Amino acid sequence: MRNPLRRPGRRLLALLGSAALALAGAVALPGTAQAANVLANSGFESGSLSPWSCTGNLGSVVSSPVHGGSKALAGAVSSSDNAKCSQTVSVRPNTAYTLSGWVRGSYVYLGVEGGSSTWTTSPSAYSQLSVSFTTGGSQTSATVFVHGWYAQGTYHADDISLDGPGGGGSDTQAPTAPGSLRSTGKTSSSVSLAWNASTDNVGVTAYDVYSGSNQVLSVSGTTATVGGLSPSTGYTFTVRARDAAGNTSPASNSVSVTTDAGGGGTGFKQAAPYLYLGWGDPPSATSVMSATGIKWYTMAFILSSGGCNPAWDGSRPLTGGNDQTVINSIRSAGGDIVPSIGGWSGNKLGPNCSSAEALAGAYQKVIDAYGLKAIDVDIENTDEFENATVQDRILNALKIVKANNPGLRTVLTFGTSTTGPTYWGNRLIEQAKALNAGIDVFTIMPFDFGGGSDMYGNTVNATEGLKTKLKSTFGWDDATAYAHIGISGMNGLSDQQELTSPQIWTQIRDWANSHHIARLAFWSVNRDRPCPGGGVVSNCSGISQSTWQFTSITAGFTG
């Protein structure tokens, strides 16, 4: 958003496993035909724990939250039991293995008995752990485990992999590659696959399904349905066959599938006006919720506190301060928030983070701090919006966090002309497609564009221009394009004295509902108070209106 109104932007003692497995005769991993996951039911997709066993009968298979597929492990940690779940498999002596898995919860451990382990602190979304080890000179079995920590609450684990050659004596022959992998159906959140059976000298015991480089399912037959996917998103799948000795086939052919849009779009609808706690006499968020029925807020702004470190307004900590207190109160009242990362002014993360991976790490800190369902990157000004390198860095970072946080919705917010995206907006959309960033909502800000007096007509024209660009870039129909669009207006007087009255905003809201767009926001709740003749100021709209009138209108957005 524009200046001057859119400002800048238990004590825990844990002994990690330290007794190393024998290192003598360490060798590199074998080639592709043998290096693969030797664990059974590694994604818990069978719906049961077997062959995993969990202490205290505290383990169970759940359908949410998952990392991949449709099932995951839940460990109900108690004050006296860390809900340790383990599996013993055959391995080969003097051989290197890598154990990895995706975990979620406070102090979750992944490791091998008598050997190495690793742990994570308290992610509110899935985080990947990985540890490597080498078996001893006469070692033929290994027990891998995952567990939580006492009294720290239920943890979740999914897609656990022990990569290396299986044990099993003299059988070293891998199955043949599965043939003719194909998609047999899809929805907005799943893809069904089928393939021709592999052959093996002893017998195939499982087929491992991969999405890109990540194993997402392990099944016994020649069909599978991969769930938990995002709408309107491209995925590439392969399958490998595995025998009882852990020998794994080469990959099948790959098949690329784009999930359905889900009723014409992302299935994501959000009425979320901006609330800024660092400026403009911020009101009580819960009082506004009670008065208007609004449920979501777009919280501004996440900036750089120096380098690639996120903070509220670049100065207030992510957790432990007033921002977290307000967010907790919003959630206690039945609402939620999406953070706005960026803005017009201030020290942004996009230019300060050196790579897409580093920027994704900064975004992940914000996601983990609040267990977010969505994030909004407000990309403006010449430092981000009009900078090709930073545009691409942001898109690639959003692609990374979307892959690492299944179900997370990503929103891009940017300026517009009265007829649709500008050169830089068009480039942003084209690169989102080229980089396969999987952006859920493209939100335009139809104000401060020198559009004259017809703010309803100019907003509709700008949105139609965005729809046309999305259709031509992604190949979508009208309904799908609309369902990936957001509008973020400015209530009352804009910086350029453009007037959006409550009546005009109601028209815009009704148009947005009739065209089933994804998101409606405005700048800002702080300004949603009357001050006729007050000009463009931070704590009122500059016009005659009722208190919280724009918020009440926005609460009627259903998409």
Secondary structure by P-SEA (a helix, b strand, c coil): ccccccccccccccccccccccccccccccccccccccccccccccccccccccccccbbbbcccccccccbbbbbcccccccccbbbbbbbccbbbbbbbbbbccccccccccbbbbbbcccccbbbbbbbbbbcccccbbbbbccccccccbbbbccccccccccccccccccccccccccccccccbbbbbbbbbbccccccbbbbbccccccccccccbbbbccccccbbbbbbbbbbccccccccccbbbbbbccccccccccccccccccccccccccaaaaaaacccccccccbbbbcccccccccccccccccaaaaaaaaaaaaccccccccccccccccccccccaaaaaaaaaaaaaaccccccccccccccccccaaaaaaaaaaaaaaaaacccbbbbbbbccccccccaaaaaaaaaaaaaccccccccccccccccccaaaaaaaaaaaaaaaaaaaaccccaaaaaaabbbbbbcccccccccccaaaaaaaaaaaaaaccccccccccccccccccccccccccccccccaaaaaaaaaccc
